[in-house]
Amino acid sequence: MDTIELQNEIERLKKSLNVTIVAHFYQKDEVFNVADFSGDSLQLAQVASKDKNPYLIFCGVAFMGESVKVLDPKKRVFMPKVACCSMAEMIDIDFFNKNVKILEDNGITKSDFIPITYINSSAAVKAAVGELGGYVCTSSNAKKIIQKALSKDKKIFFVPDKCLGQNVARDMSLKSAIIGEDSNEDIREAKIICYNGFCSVHQLFSVEDIEFYRKKYPGILVATHPECKPEVCEMSDFVGSTSQLIKYISELPIEQKVVVGTEFNMVNRLREKNTYILSSTKPECPTMNETTLEDLYETLKSIENKSFKNEIIVDKNVIKWAKVALDRMMEIS
């Protein structure tokens, strides 16, 4: 089938089967354009968990589908591709526990810190954080969640994104340290202790890229995501989450040039004029772009013939504690 035929079949099948399709902002256009809802990971998890249809197809990466299942365990959730997120893959339960042991070896006991996990993590990691009294956060509410946790007069163990942790610490004028990079003394003195993980796409943006655009287009604004390196965010005119970047750029006068440091597909859809991508190479998330129209069609056909391809299943105990961590975030946000 060609693209038009696939799109028509997808529309027919999702209506006849009572299926809702959601797509993350980073999905390629062909998939993004057939979705019923689009958004960032938390927006989609919230929308999807409240959707009344019995079946949901999530076009994104694995932790996103898991988040929907955690928030609504009764919903049947499917993914055309159970693609990984490079950042989420950098931490699992073993690595989480090994890092907790490093903290304990430095005299920082479990009663001395509160763990916070970025939403870009598996349900199992969210559950481990929940059991230790911690929270989930997003890039838009990380500062608010950290402020709440700090009010308990404890240190923060922030996983898995060191850049987001460092950027929030800098914004709050707090000392941060990274396990595996900084000294034991730095770790003991830090208020926010970061796991050594990162987003491979947002690591592409550099100070040199900012200098290039500012020299080429005097007066250009620089807008970046807080998953970028701290030195990049420090030089930016605006730093914000996916939804915050969209709002900020949509409110700029069309004649105002802006260069954006985040994933290619999202930037490409922002606006037609005076918008540039802060990289000499294409910052396209490879795993977000694994999903195709053919994959989406095959997933719908599997629901139709009851073979149920790529259904997301999460252990009940993991759901219990991951939901605790997510609910703590929701209460604050």
C-alpha angles and dihedrals in degrees: 000000000000123000096270093049091048092050091050092048091048091052091048095048098045091052096046093045098041093240126158118209121204127183133194119236090250095061118112116264097255090060097035091055096058096049122111090214134018131188146111122307098272095042090053094046090053095045093043095049090055096044114117098216115103094227130051129186115201117201103200137066130318101265090056094057089046091053091058091049091050093051093045112020093178094060118094107231126193135181125204086215123015087215121179127237109227091220095047089048090058091073133047133159093277093052091044091053093044090055092048087053090053089054091049091049086057092054094260105128127195088259090057098060143041117217119224122187125199110235087248092088137091123272088247092058091046088052092051089051091048092052090054092054095261140136142235117231139185128216089259097052102028093108092049092049092047091049089053092049093046090055086073089064095242136121121259123237102200122196144225108341113065092184095057090045093049093045093052090046091052091048089052094042091241129142115250133187135188122227108236094020106054130055124266088249091056090049092051092049097044123101092201114041112194132207112232099251133119147171111265092210097051090047087069094074117089143183087248089059090054092048090050094053095043090052093045096044112027110208095025116146122230118216120182142174118247090240085075121099114283093244090054093050091046090058094046127103091216133018119189150137123273094271092042091052091051092051094045094050095042089057095052119102108261091240091058110099116221132181117205130208106206141082117328101233093054094047090047090060098045101090138325102240138051095001121124137180117243098229142076088219128051107269096210120154103235096204095045087054095053092087115092136181088254090056091049092049092049091051091053091048089052090056089049094051093038096240089118104207119211098357112179112238122183126186113255095235091049089051091051097055097033088055090051090056092045093046091052088057093047091052091055096040 
